[in-house]
Amino acid sequence: MVLLFFTCIISILYIGIAFKEGFNANKYLMGFIYGLLSPAVAVYGNQVIKQIKKNKT
């Protein structure tokens, strides 16, 4: 849950600052979506590595 909250906040800030268009509803939504996808990919990658290691032994 901490990872989800942290990545959502960082994504919203990055998108708002990097595109230099300010903060609006579109930027908040895009940052929230990227914030959801980032930890999902991290957890998925971690599980894949665990399963590969488990199947090798």
VMD Tcl script that builds the backbone (N, CA, C; Angstrom):
set m [mol new atoms 171]
animate dup $m
set s [atomselect $m all]
$s set {name element resname resid chain x y z} {
  {N N MET 1 A 0.817 -1.182 0.000}
  {CA C MET 1 A 0.000 0.000 0.000}
  {C C MET 1 A 0.869 1.258 0.000}
  {N N VAL 2 A 1.978 1.197 0.727}
  {CA C VAL 2 A 2.890 2.340 0.759}
  {C C VAL 2 A 3.490 2.558 -0.624}
  {N N LEU 3 A 3.880 1.474 -1.285}
  {CA C LEU 3 A 4.444 1.579 -2.626}
  {C C LEU 3 A 3.439 2.186 -3.599}
  {N N LEU 4 A 2.194 1.785 -3.504}
  {CA C LEU 4 A 1.145 2.317 -4.368}
  {C C LEU 4 A 0.965 3.815 -4.145}
  {N N PHE 5 A 0.859 4.225 -2.901}
  {CA C PHE 5 A 0.676 5.643 -2.577}
  {C C PHE 5 A 1.876 6.466 -3.039}
  {N N PHE 6 A 3.073 5.973 -2.757}
  {CA C PHE 6 A 4.292 6.693 -3.114}
  {C C PHE 6 A 4.427 6.855 -4.625}
  {N N THR 7 A 4.194 5.794 -5.385}
  {CA C THR 7 A 4.345 5.900 -6.836}
  {C C THR 7 A 3.269 6.779 -7.458}
  {N N CYS 8 A 2.072 6.783 -6.904}
  {CA C CYS 8 A 1.028 7.682 -7.415}
  {C C CYS 8 A 1.432 9.137 -7.222}
  {N N ILE 9 A 1.910 9.483 -6.044}
  {CA C ILE 9 A 2.325 10.861 -5.764}
  {C C ILE 9 A 3.498 11.260 -6.654}
  {N N ILE 10 A 4.507 10.414 -6.750}
  {CA C ILE 10 A 5.679 10.725 -7.569}
  {C C ILE 10 A 5.298 10.844 -9.041}
  {N N SER 11 A 4.442 9.977 -9.532}
  {CA C SER 11 A 4.020 10.033 -10.935}
  {C C SER 11 A 3.261 11.316 -11.240}
  {N N ILE 12 A 2.366 11.711 -10.352}
  {CA C ILE 12 A 1.609 12.949 -10.563}
  {C C ILE 12 A 2.547 14.146 -10.573}
  {N N LEU 13 A 3.484 14.197 -9.633}
  {CA C LEU 13 A 4.438 15.308 -9.593}
  {C C LEU 13 A 5.320 15.329 -10.836}
  {N N TYR 14 A 5.817 14.161 -11.242}
  {CA C TYR 14 A 6.689 14.099 -12.413}
  {C C TYR 14 A 5.964 14.552 -13.673}
  {N N ILE 15 A 4.767 14.068 -13.884}
  {CA C ILE 15 A 4.013 14.432 -15.085}
  {C C ILE 15 A 3.690 15.919 -15.085}
  {N N GLY 16 A 3.314 16.451 -13.937}
  {CA C GLY 16 A 2.995 17.875 -13.858}
  {C C GLY 16 A 4.193 18.764 -14.105}
  {N N ILE 17 A 5.353 18.346 -13.634}
  {CA C ILE 17 A 6.559 19.161 -13.787}
  {C C ILE 17 A 7.209 18.942 -15.147}
  {N N ALA 18 A 7.296 17.705 -15.608}
  {CA C ALA 18 A 8.012 17.400 -16.848}
  {C C ALA 18 A 7.330 17.992 -18.074}
  {N N PHE 19 A 6.022 17.973 -18.119}
  {CA C PHE 19 A 5.316 18.488 -19.289}
  {C C PHE 19 A 5.124 20.000 -19.241}
  {N N LYS 20 A 5.423 20.613 -18.101}
  {CA C LYS 20 A 5.365 22.072 -17.926}
  {C C LYS 20 A 4.024 22.670 -18.330}
  {N N GLU 21 A 2.974 21.900 -18.178}
  {CA C GLU 21 A 1.634 22.395 -18.496}
  {C C GLU 21 A 0.825 22.635 -17.232}
  {N N GLY 22 A 1.435 22.436 -16.087}
  {CA C GLY 22 A 0.714 22.617 -14.838}
  {C C GLY 22 A -0.063 21.371 -14.457}
  {N N PHE 23 A -0.838 21.531 -13.420}
  {CA C PHE 23 A -1.621 20.414 -12.902}
  {C C PHE 23 A -3.088 20.630 -13.230}
  {N N ASN 24 A -3.678 19.646 -13.859}
  {CA C ASN 24 A -5.116 19.670 -14.114}
  {C C ASN 24 A -5.645 18.249 -13.931}
  {N N ALA 25 A -6.922 18.065 -14.143}
  {CA C ALA 25 A -7.529 16.752 -13.895}
  {C C ALA 25 A -6.911 15.666 -14.766}
  {N N ASN 26 A -6.561 16.007 -16.004}
  {CA C ASN 26 A -5.961 15.032 -16.904}
  {C C ASN 26 A -4.609 14.558 -16.375}
  {N N LYS 27 A -3.812 15.474 -15.865}
  {CA C LYS 27 A -2.493 15.110 -15.326}
  {C C LYS 27 A -2.633 14.253 -14.065}
  {N N TYR 28 A -3.606 14.594 -13.217}
  {CA C TYR 28 A -3.825 13.785 -12.019}
  {C C TYR 28 A -4.245 12.366 -12.387}
  {N N LEU 29 A -5.129 12.231 -13.354}
  {CA C LEU 29 A -5.586 10.909 -13.771}
  {C C LEU 29 A -4.455 10.112 -14.403}
  {N N MET 30 A -3.684 10.741 -15.276}
  {CA C MET 30 A -2.573 10.058 -15.922}
  {C C MET 30 A -1.532 9.631 -14.879}
  {N N GLY 31 A -1.229 10.498 -13.935}
  {CA C GLY 31 A -0.288 10.148 -12.876}
  {C C GLY 31 A -0.794 9.017 -12.007}
  {N N PHE 32 A -2.093 9.019 -11.720}
  {CA C PHE 32 A -2.676 7.948 -10.914}
  {C C PHE 32 A -2.602 6.613 -11.646}
  {N N ILE 33 A -2.877 6.617 -12.938}
  {CA C ILE 33 A -2.815 5.377 -13.720}
  {C C ILE 33 A -1.385 4.857 -13.782}
  {N N TYR 34 A -0.417 5.742 -14.059}
  {CA C TYR 34 A 0.982 5.316 -14.060}
  {C C TYR 34 A 1.405 4.843 -12.674}
  {N N GLY 35 A 0.876 5.504 -11.651}
  {CA C GLY 35 A 1.174 5.089 -10.286}
  {C C GLY 35 A 0.618 3.720 -9.953}
  {N N LEU 36 A -0.477 3.339 -10.566}
  {CA C LEU 36 A -1.019 1.988 -10.368}
  {C C LEU 36 A -0.230 0.948 -11.151}
  {N N LEU 37 A 0.189 1.300 -12.349}
  {CA C LEU 37 A 0.892 0.339 -13.200}
  {C C LEU 37 A 2.313 0.054 -12.713}
  {N N SER 38 A 2.993 1.056 -12.185}
  {CA C SER 38 A 4.383 0.876 -11.757}
  {C C SER 38 A 4.544 -0.194 -10.679}
  {N N PRO 39 A 3.818 -0.116 -9.568}
  {CA C PRO 39 A 3.988 -1.187 -8.578}
  {C C PRO 39 A 3.448 -2.532 -9.060}
  {N N ALA 40 A 2.454 -2.515 -9.935}
  {CA C ALA 40 A 1.929 -3.777 -10.460}
  {C C ALA 40 A 3.001 -4.505 -11.263}
  {N N VAL 41 A 3.735 -3.767 -12.077}
  {CA C VAL 41 A 4.815 -4.366 -12.867}
  {C C VAL 41 A 5.938 -4.843 -11.953}
  {N N ALA 42 A 6.244 -4.078 -10.916}
  {CA C ALA 42 A 7.298 -4.477 -9.981}
  {C C ALA 42 A 6.932 -5.768 -9.254}
  {N N VAL 43 A 5.713 -5.867 -8.792}
  {CA C VAL 43 A 5.267 -7.073 -8.085}
  {C C VAL 43 A 5.212 -8.256 -9.044}
  {N N TYR 44 A 4.725 -8.039 -10.254}
  {CA C TYR 44 A 4.663 -9.115 -11.249}
  {C C TYR 44 A 6.068 -9.628 -11.572}
  {N N GLY 45 A 6.999 -8.710 -11.796}
  {CA C GLY 45 A 8.374 -9.113 -12.087}
  {C C GLY 45 A 8.991 -9.892 -10.940}
  {N N ASN 46 A 8.726 -9.471 -9.726}
  {CA C ASN 46 A 9.238 -10.171 -8.553}
  {C C ASN 46 A 8.672 -11.584 -8.472}
  {N N GLN 47 A 7.391 -11.740 -8.742}
  {CA C GLN 47 A 6.766 -13.063 -8.693}
  {C C GLN 47 A 7.302 -13.978 -9.794}
  {N N VAL 48 A 7.545 -13.425 -10.969}
  {CA C VAL 48 A 8.101 -14.224 -12.067}
  {C C VAL 48 A 9.478 -14.745 -11.686}
  {N N ILE 49 A 10.309 -13.881 -11.111}
  {CA C ILE 49 A 11.652 -14.300 -10.701}
  {C C ILE 49 A 11.570 -15.383 -9.631}
  {N N LYS 50 A 10.680 -15.226 -8.666}
  {CA C LYS 50 A 10.514 -16.246 -7.621}
  {C C LYS 50 A 10.083 -17.582 -8.215}
  {N N GLN 51 A 9.159 -17.557 -9.165}
  {CA C GLN 51 A 8.680 -18.801 -9.761}
  {C C GLN 51 A 9.754 -19.468 -10.605}
  {N N ILE 52 A 10.553 -18.680 -11.304}
  {CA C ILE 52 A 11.638 -19.256 -12.104}
  {C C ILE 52 A 12.651 -19.933 -11.191}
  {N N LYS 53 A 13.008 -19.262 -10.100}
  {CA C LYS 53 A 13.961 -19.853 -9.153}
  {C C LYS 53 A 13.389 -21.102 -8.505}
  {N N LYS 54 A 12.103 -21.094 -8.202}
  {CA C LYS 54 A 11.461 -22.246 -7.562}
  {C C LYS 54 A 11.422 -23.441 -8.509}
  {N N ASN 55 A 11.165 -23.215 -9.788}
  {CA C ASN 55 A 11.065 -24.304 -10.758}
  {C C ASN 55 A 12.425 -24.880 -11.127}
  {N N LYS 56 A 13.511 -24.132 -10.936}
  {CA C LYS 56 A 14.843 -24.644 -11.252}
  {C C LYS 56 A 15.309 -25.671 -10.235}
  {N N THR 57 A 14.827 -25.570 -9.018}
  {CA C THR 57 A 15.292 -26.498 -7.974}
  {C C THR 57 A 14.437 -27.723 -7.885}
}
mol reanalyze $m
mol bondsrecalc $m
mol representation Tube
mol addrep $m
